[in-house]
Amino acid sequence: MAQGSAGNVIAALVSFFIPGLGQLTQGRVLAALGYFTLSAVLWFFLLGWIGHILATIDAAVWKPKS
């Protein structure tokens, strides 16, 4: 899957709503857990939206190692 592919767009969209879900759809379990946990912690300080944005960007620009 190349950057900008439909898979990355879908992953970015779902990561926007549930941080880490996009990474999970890309098969990156540790990254998914990390973004989900980061966002959960940040929501205690009312900054959870930062986790949503970071997860979205990461899912959108990720390229598998070839």
C-alpha positions in Angstrom: 0.0 0.0 0.0 1.5 3.3 -1.0 1.2 6.6 0.7 -2.0 8.3 -0.4 -3.5 5.0 -1.3 -7.2 4.3 -0.5 -6.1 2.1 2.4 -4.2 5.0 4.1 -7.1 7.3 3.6 -9.5 4.9 5.2 -7.0 4.3 8.1 -6.6 8.0 8.6 -10.4 8.6 8.7 -11.0 5.8 11.3 -8.0 7.0 13.3 -9.6 10.5 13.5 -12.6 9.1 15.2 -11.0 6.4 17.3 -7.2 6.9 17.7 -5.3 3.8 16.9 -8.0 2.1 14.9 -6.3 3.2 11.6 -3.0 1.7 12.8 -4.8 -1.5 13.7 -6.3 -1.7 10.2 -2.8 -1.4 8.8 -1.7 -4.3 11.0 0.4 -2.2 13.5 -0.9 -3.4 16.8 1.7 -1.7 19.1 1.2 1.6 17.4 -2.5 1.2 17.7 -2.2 0.5 21.5 0.1 3.5 21.8 -2.1 6.0 20.1 -5.2 4.8 21.9 -3.4 5.0 25.3 -1.9 8.4 24.5 -5.3 9.8 23.6 -6.9 8.4 26.7 -4.3 9.9 28.9 -4.5 13.3 27.1 -8.3 13.4 27.5 -7.7 13.7 31.3 -6.2 17.1 30.5 -8.7 18.0 27.9 -6.1 17.6 25.2 -7.2 14.3 23.7 -7.8 15.9 20.4 -4.0 16.1 20.0 -3.9 12.3 20.1 -6.6 12.1 17.4 -4.7 14.4 15.1 -1.3 12.6 15.7 -2.9 9.2 15.0 -4.6 10.5 11.9 -1.4 11.9 10.5 0.6 8.8 11.3 -2.0 6.5 9.6 -2.1 8.8 6.5 1.7 8.9 5.9 2.7 5.4 6.9 4.5 3.3 4.3 5.2 -0.4 4.9 8.8 -1.4 4.8 9.6 -3.0 1.5 
